[in-house]
């Protein structure tokens, strides 16, 4: 009975492989105790069988998970893996791993049909003399083992030191296996229990593509602090390895603090439940859960990216720092934020313009009232009134405002760029006649005051418009530098 590890015989669905293995095991006459354990999950009491075989895998929601029995090594079992720890206990409950090191062949991977080194399982399992194998983590001796349900693994020889690999729960090992199989189904190479170049990290599953992409798939079932999981993520990232963390806990304190996903069981399928999201114009909305294999294919091929959302979220439970979404959604969000920013900038600029305009008109009125007190200016005003074209301009402005219009006594003030101020009786500036392009730095006043400028000819208007456009550009540059 070749079950779980041999993908060639079991097709591409790891869940089905597990279910079939269990069913076959039961058919083969495994003890009632195991069958009960499979049916009852992690309940401690063993009861007489109530339903005939074959038995389906138990499915349950994260919130409906039964309490973990106290004092067990795998005290917090993932629900979707429920049958397996008992099955393994029946097979010995031995501290195990999926990888071992051979002095000549190098790394052996029990989850690959050829052990990843072109060697058959039968060449290392139950052979005399025993094949020399060592733990990749602690270097202690190991031997090839097979559970009663056909799961191949390596077990530490008696007397092994404390070793992080042997401390991992069976549930953890089995989740690693599912992650590796999903990565392989996506066409990537997946190695289990791979250490980083300087030993500062060890990936549960390291998926690699032909083009050099590397993604660590981490099964995190035990508790871990947000700081620690961030630090571990940073260590892998600094070696150019992307990371995704997987857990099936109902409450995951670090969910979204790093690229991560919550797993739930739906029927036979292990599903990625979130935070996978879609951007819909304003908010990030949660997406329905997708099959684990589909999710892993998505993250490996970058059809799903982990990014920090900038817009508000519509997740019911917790706001996340990092979520998974398609590149198109992140582009749509970026575009929306750009538009918002442009709108805001335009509104700010409009406000600033209005403010400048108000000050400019107030200044002009003050200058005009001040000039009216200076009787020596009368001659200049009378002289200016005789300029060609001015009378027509005054008529136009008078028509526009339905008021009497005169040449302002502030004529000659530099702010008009040699133009003639046209004012009402109260001294309010209404228009400027024939301002001239100048080689001097531009007068902000005429840019700000936002009043009609009237000219004696089209040619003079065009010349001034060019000058004014140049002044606007210079000022925009000045504004950009100073802000
Ligand atoms: Zn070890």
Boltz pocket constraint, residues with backbone or C-beta under 6 A from the ligand:
constraints:
  - pocket:
      binder: B
      contacts: [[A, 135], [A, 136], [A, 137], [A, 138], [A, 139], [A, 140], [A, 156], [A, 160], [A, 161], [A, 163], [A, 164], [A, 165], [A, 166]]
      max_distance: 6.0
